[in-house]
Amino acid sequence: MYWKPVFYVLEETFSCVLVNAAHMKQVPGRKTDVQDGIWIAPLLEHGLLRGSFVPPAPIRELRDLTRHRKVLIQEQTRAANGLHKLLQDAGIKLASVATDILGVSGRAMLEALVQGTTDPGVLADLARGKLRKKLPALRAALAGRFRSHHAFLASQLLAHVDYLDEAITTVSAEIEARLAPFATALAQLDTIHGVATRTAEVLIAELGVDMTRFPSDRPLASWAGLCPGNHESAGKHKSGKTRKGNRWLRMALIEAANGAIRTTESALAARYRRVMRHRGHKKAVVAVAHAILRVAYHVLLDHHPYRDLGLDYYDRRHAQRVTRRAIQTLERQGYRVVLEPAA
């Protein structure tokens, strides 16, 4: 963080290069700031320094807005969880009956509780829509010990949720206005399975739209911290966990991956099932997030919408391997397999 104000001032006058300190580590010895400066100067002169990715000013401003919105959303989630905890403390099990306690029906019941209404029958009668089919369960769930201090705390939390709703709406409007020049790229990213409009906004804010800054999709995945780790020693491959990268981009891609795996007839869902069998759910989701990032790179680089490769993409790509595994599975079950080509 400390490099930013200096870099932003100097970039208006000079051609600045932001370099990872690990890429130019000096030989151990007597280390001083002067020696570091003497070491860096010839490295830069001979073109041995590789600059880190610093997006242009419009993208940086957009990045600040999307990150602030994410913080507001996280704070809103904490406030909603606080309401859940408060109701549990008062013995009210509204969340076990209503899917969303901050929906129309749940909000009406909370407002009535704050105003001093504690009769379960009166509170349950405030239900709307499909929730009215659960009136007996609602009456049982709303019978508790909701006291005056619970009402005070609930009013504070509801006011905080309302403020955050308004703040998120205002910030989202500002983001939408600043994204107007990138409307085409936004629409193309929105065609990727699992990538909704808000996720596409985060992708543009974190990556920009100029993919020529990265040699290929592989360095981009490494920069984002979503590529498999490479830890080999004495010929043994150890932990392959991903390294630390851009956590804001990672959060958005993990959310997109969790949405993409629900689209069953897609290559991304097939990749999830393929990895999940051997590595488990979490690593499979990260693998899908990695795939989405690489897809986003090519969508932004080639300026075309996403074209799904199909549910059988990996089967077609590894046809012989799939056939061999299927034969081995049947042979383990006691069958003798003879393959004959179809007409």
C-alpha positions as CSV (number, residue, x, y, z in Angstrom):
1,M,0.0,0.0,0.0
2,Y,2.8,2.4,0.8
3,W,4.1,2.5,-2.8
4,K,0.8,3.8,-4.2
5,P,1.0,7.5,-3.4
6,V,4.6,7.7,-4.6
7,F,4.0,5.8,-7.8
8,Y,0.9,7.8,-8.7
9,V,2.8,11.1,-8.3
10,L,5.8,10.0,-10.3
11,E,3.9,8.3,-13.1
12,E,2.7,11.7,-14.3
13,T,6.2,12.8,-15.0
14,F,8.3,9.6,-15.4
15,S,7.9,6.1,-16.9
16,C,7.7,4.2,-13.6
17,V,8.2,0.5,-13.1
18,L,6.8,-1.3,-10.1
19,V,9.0,-4.4,-9.4
20,N,8.5,-7.3,-7.0
21,A,11.4,-7.2,-4.5
22,A,11.7,-11.0,-4.7
23,H,12.7,-10.7,-8.4
24,M,15.8,-8.5,-7.7
25,K,17.0,-9.8,-4.4
26,Q,20.6,-8.8,-3.9
27,V,23.3,-11.2,-2.9
28,P,23.3,-11.5,1.0
29,G,25.9,-9.2,2.6
30,R,26.0,-5.8,4.0
31,K,22.6,-4.5,3.0
32,T,21.8,-0.8,3.1
33,D,19.4,1.4,1.2
34,V,22.3,2.9,-0.8
35,Q,23.5,-0.5,-1.9
36,D,20.0,-1.4,-2.9
37,G,19.8,1.7,-5.0
38,I,23.1,0.9,-6.6
39,W,22.0,-2.6,-7.4
40,I,18.6,-1.6,-8.8
41,A,20.0,1.0,-11.2
42,P,22.1,-1.4,-13.4
43,L,19.3,-3.9,-13.4
44,L,16.9,-1.4,-14.8
45,E,19.5,-0.1,-17.2
46,H,20.1,-3.5,-18.7
47,G,16.4,-4.3,-18.8
48,L,16.5,-7.1,-16.2
49,L,13.6,-5.8,-14.2
50,R,10.1,-7.1,-14.9
51,G,7.4,-4.6,-14.1
52,S,4.3,-5.6,-12.0
53,F,0.8,-5.0,-13.3
54,V,-0.5,-1.5,-12.5
55,P,-3.8,-0.7,-14.1
56,P,-4.5,2.7,-15.6
57,A,-6.1,5.4,-13.5
58,P,-9.8,4.9,-14.7
59,I,-9.5,1.2,-13.8
60,R,-7.9,2.0,-10.4
61,E,-10.8,4.3,-9.6
62,L,-13.3,1.6,-10.6
63,R,-11.4,-0.9,-8.5
64,D,-11.7,1.3,-5.4
65,L,-15.4,1.5,-5.9
66,T,-16.0,-2.2,-6.4
67,R,-13.9,-3.1,-3.4
68,H,-15.8,-0.5,-1.3
69,R,-19.0,-2.1,-2.4
70,K,-17.8,-5.5,-1.4
71,V,-16.9,-4.2,2.1
72,L,-20.4,-2.8,2.4
73,I,-21.9,-6.1,1.3
74,Q,-19.8,-8.0,3.9
75,E,-20.9,-5.5,6.6
76,Q,-24.5,-6.0,5.5
77,T,-24.1,-9.8,5.9
78,R,-22.6,-9.3,9.4
79,A,-25.6,-7.1,10.4
80,A,-28.1,-9.8,9.1
81,N,-26.2,-12.4,11.1
82,G,-26.4,-10.2,14.1
83,L,-30.2,-10.2,13.7
84,H,-30.2,-14.0,13.5
85,K,-28.2,-14.2,16.7
86,L,-30.4,-11.7,18.5
87,L,-33.6,-13.6,17.6
88,Q,-32.0,-16.9,18.7
89,D,-31.1,-15.2,22.0
90,A,-34.7,-14.2,22.5
91,G,-35.9,-17.7,21.7
92,I,-37.6,-16.8,18.4
93,K,-36.9,-19.3,15.7
94,L,-38.2,-17.3,12.7
95,A,-35.2,-18.4,10.5
96,S,-36.3,-22.0,10.8
97,V,-39.6,-21.2,9.1
98,A,-38.9,-18.2,6.9
99,T,-36.2,-18.5,4.2
100,D,-35.3,-14.8,4.5
101,I,-36.0,-13.0,7.7
102,L,-35.3,-9.7,5.9
103,G,-37.9,-10.4,3.2
104,V,-41.3,-8.6,3.1
105,S,-42.9,-10.9,5.7
106,G,-39.9,-11.2,8.0
107,R,-39.3,-7.4,7.9
108,A,-42.9,-6.8,8.9
109,M,-42.6,-9.2,11.8
110,L,-39.3,-7.6,13.0
111,E,-40.8,-4.1,12.8
112,A,-43.8,-5.3,14.9
113,L,-41.5,-6.8,17.4
114,V,-39.6,-3.5,17.7
115,Q,-42.8,-1.7,18.2
116,G,-43.6,-4.0,21.2
117,T,-45.9,-6.6,19.6
118,T,-45.0,-10.0,21.0
119,D,-48.3,-12.0,20.5
120,P,-47.3,-15.0,18.2
121,G,-50.7,-15.0,16.6
122,V,-50.6,-11.3,15.6
123,L,-47.0,-11.6,14.4
124,A,-47.7,-14.7,12.3
125,D,-50.7,-13.0,10.7
126,L,-48.3,-10.5,9.1
127,A,-47.0,-13.3,6.8
128,R,-47.5,-12.8,3.1
129,G,-47.5,-15.1,0.0
130,K,-46.4,-18.7,0.4
131,L,-45.4,-18.1,4.0
132,R,-49.1,-18.0,5.0
133,K,-49.2,-21.8,4.4
134,K,-46.9,-22.1,7.5
135,L,-49.0,-20.2,10.0
136,P,-49.0,-22.9,12.7
137,A,-45.2,-23.3,12.5
138,L,-44.8,-19.5,12.5
139,R,-46.9,-19.2,15.7
140,A,-44.7,-21.8,17.4
141,A,-41.5,-20.1,16.1
142,L,-42.5,-16.6,17.2
143,A,-43.2,-17.6,20.8
144,G,-40.2,-16.4,22.8
145,R,-38.8,-13.9,25.3
146,F,-38.4,-10.8,23.2
147,R,-37.7,-8.0,25.7
148,S,-37.1,-4.3,25.6
149,H,-33.3,-4.5,25.1
150,H,-33.9,-7.0,22.2
151,A,-36.2,-4.4,20.6
152,F,-33.6,-1.7,21.0
153,L,-30.8,-3.8,19.5
154,A,-33.1,-5.0,16.6
155,S,-34.0,-1.4,15.8
156,Q,-30.3,-0.5,15.6
157,L,-29.5,-3.4,13.4
158,L,-32.5,-2.8,11.1
159,A,-31.5,0.9,10.7
160,H,-27.9,-0.2,9.9
161,V,-29.2,-2.7,7.3
162,D,-31.3,0.1,5.7
163,Y,-28.3,2.4,5.6
164,L,-26.1,-0.3,4.0
165,D,-28.9,-1.0,1.4
166,E,-28.9,2.6,0.4
167,A,-25.1,2.9,0.3
168,I,-24.8,-0.2,-1.8
169,T,-27.3,1.1,-4.3
170,T,-25.5,4.5,-4.5
171,V,-22.1,2.9,-5.0
172,S,-23.5,0.5,-7.6
173,A,-25.0,3.4,-9.6
174,E,-21.6,5.1,-9.6
175,I,-19.9,1.9,-10.8
176,E,-22.5,1.5,-13.5
177,A,-21.9,5.0,-14.7
178,R,-18.1,4.5,-14.8
179,L,-18.5,1.2,-16.7
180,A,-20.4,2.8,-19.5
181,P,-17.2,2.9,-21.8
182,F,-16.7,-0.8,-21.2
183,A,-20.3,-1.9,-21.9
184,T,-19.3,-4.3,-24.7
185,A,-16.7,-6.1,-22.6
186,L,-19.2,-6.2,-19.7
187,A,-21.8,-7.9,-21.9
188,Q,-19.3,-10.4,-23.2
189,L,-18.1,-11.4,-19.8
190,D,-21.7,-11.8,-18.7
191,T,-22.0,-14.7,-21.2
192,I,-19.6,-16.9,-19.1
193,H,-21.5,-19.5,-17.0
194,G,-21.5,-18.3,-13.3
195,V,-20.4,-14.8,-14.1
196,A,-23.3,-12.4,-13.3
197,T,-23.2,-8.6,-13.9
198,R,-21.7,-7.8,-10.5
199,T,-18.9,-10.4,-11.0
200,A,-18.2,-9.0,-14.5
201,E,-17.9,-5.6,-13.0
202,V,-15.3,-6.9,-10.5
203,L,-13.4,-8.6,-13.3
204,I,-13.1,-5.4,-15.3
205,A,-12.2,-3.4,-12.2
206,E,-9.4,-5.9,-11.1
207,L,-8.0,-6.8,-14.6
208,G,-8.9,-3.9,-16.8
209,V,-9.8,-4.6,-20.4
210,D,-6.3,-4.6,-22.0
211,M,-5.1,-8.2,-21.8
212,T,-1.9,-7.5,-23.7
213,R,-0.4,-6.6,-20.3
214,F,-0.2,-10.4,-19.7
215,P,1.8,-12.6,-22.1
216,S,-0.9,-15.3,-21.8
217,D,-3.6,-16.6,-19.6
218,R,-1.1,-18.6,-17.5
219,P,0.8,-15.6,-16.1
220,L,-2.6,-14.0,-15.4
221,A,-3.7,-17.0,-13.3
222,S,-0.3,-16.9,-11.5
223,W,-0.7,-13.2,-10.7
224,A,-4.3,-13.8,-9.4
225,G,-3.0,-16.6,-7.2
226,L,-5.3,-19.2,-8.8
227,C,-2.8,-21.5,-10.5
228,P,-1.6,-24.7,-8.8
229,G,1.4,-24.4,-6.6
230,N,4.7,-26.0,-7.7
231,H,6.7,-27.3,-4.7
232,E,9.2,-30.0,-5.7
233,S,12.1,-31.1,-3.6
234,A,14.4,-34.1,-4.2
235,G,12.2,-35.3,-7.0
236,K,9.1,-35.3,-4.7
237,H,6.1,-33.1,-5.4
238,K,4.8,-31.6,-2.1
239,S,1.9,-29.3,-1.4
240,G,0.4,-27.8,-4.5
241,K,-1.8,-25.2,-2.8
242,T,-2.3,-21.9,-4.5
243,R,-0.2,-18.9,-3.4
244,K,-1.5,-15.6,-2.2
245,G,-2.8,-13.3,-4.9
246,N,-5.5,-10.8,-5.6
247,R,-8.0,-11.7,-2.9
248,W,-10.8,-9.5,-4.3
249,L,-10.5,-11.2,-7.7
250,R,-10.3,-14.6,-6.0
251,M,-13.5,-14.0,-4.0
252,A,-15.4,-13.0,-7.1
253,L,-14.2,-16.0,-9.1
254,I,-14.9,-18.4,-6.3
255,E,-18.5,-17.1,-6.2
256,A,-18.7,-17.4,-10.0
257,A,-17.4,-21.0,-9.8
258,N,-20.0,-22.0,-7.2
259,G,-22.7,-20.7,-9.6
260,A,-21.1,-22.3,-12.7
261,I,-21.1,-25.8,-11.3
262,R,-24.9,-25.7,-11.0
263,T,-25.1,-25.3,-14.8
264,T,-25.0,-29.0,-15.3
265,E,-24.8,-29.1,-19.2
266,S,-21.5,-27.1,-19.4
267,A,-17.8,-27.7,-19.7
268,L,-17.2,-25.9,-16.4
269,A,-19.6,-28.2,-14.5
270,A,-17.9,-31.2,-16.2
271,R,-14.5,-29.9,-15.0
272,Y,-15.8,-29.6,-11.5
273,R,-17.1,-33.2,-11.5
274,R,-13.8,-34.4,-13.0
275,V,-11.6,-32.8,-10.3
276,M,-14.1,-33.4,-7.4
277,R,-13.9,-37.1,-7.7
278,H,-10.2,-37.1,-6.8
279,R,-9.5,-33.8,-5.0
280,G,-12.7,-32.9,-3.2
281,H,-15.2,-30.0,-3.4
282,K,-13.0,-27.1,-2.4
283,K,-10.1,-27.9,-4.8
284,A,-12.6,-28.5,-7.6
285,V,-14.2,-25.1,-7.1
286,V,-10.8,-23.5,-7.2
287,A,-10.1,-25.4,-10.5
288,V,-13.3,-24.1,-12.0
289,A,-12.4,-20.5,-10.8
290,H,-9.1,-20.9,-12.5
291,A,-10.8,-22.0,-15.7
292,I,-13.3,-19.0,-15.6
293,L,-10.3,-16.6,-15.2
294,R,-8.6,-18.1,-18.3
295,V,-11.9,-17.9,-20.2
296,A,-12.3,-14.3,-19.2
297,Y,-8.8,-13.5,-20.4
298,H,-9.6,-14.8,-23.9
299,V,-13.0,-13.1,-24.0
300,L,-11.4,-9.8,-23.2
301,L,-8.4,-10.4,-25.5
302,D,-10.4,-11.6,-28.6
303,H,-13.5,-9.4,-28.0
304,H,-16.0,-12.2,-28.5
305,P,-18.6,-13.7,-26.2
306,Y,-18.1,-17.1,-24.4
307,R,-18.8,-20.2,-26.4
308,D,-19.3,-23.2,-24.2
309,L,-17.3,-26.3,-25.2
310,G,-20.0,-28.7,-24.2
311,L,-20.6,-31.2,-21.4
312,D,-18.5,-33.9,-23.2
313,Y,-15.5,-31.7,-23.9
314,Y,-13.1,-33.4,-21.5
315,D,-14.3,-36.8,-22.6
316,R,-13.6,-36.0,-26.2
317,R,-10.3,-34.5,-25.3
318,H,-9.2,-37.6,-23.4
319,A,-11.2,-40.2,-25.3
320,Q,-8.6,-43.0,-24.9
321,R,-8.2,-42.4,-21.2
322,V,-11.9,-42.4,-20.7
323,T,-12.3,-45.7,-22.6
324,R,-9.5,-47.3,-20.7
325,R,-10.9,-46.3,-17.3
326,A,-14.4,-47.6,-18.3
327,I,-12.9,-50.9,-19.3
328,Q,-10.9,-51.2,-16.0
329,T,-14.1,-50.4,-14.0
330,L,-16.1,-53.1,-15.7
331,E,-13.2,-55.6,-15.4
332,R,-13.1,-55.0,-11.6
333,Q,-16.8,-55.9,-11.5
334,G,-15.9,-59.3,-13.0
335,Y,-16.8,-58.6,-16.7
336,R,-14.7,-59.4,-19.8
337,V,-14.9,-56.5,-22.2
338,V,-14.6,-56.8,-25.9
339,L,-14.8,-53.6,-27.9
340,E,-16.3,-53.5,-31.4
341,P,-16.6,-50.4,-33.5
342,A,-20.1,-49.1,-34.1
343,A,-21.5,-49.2,-37.6
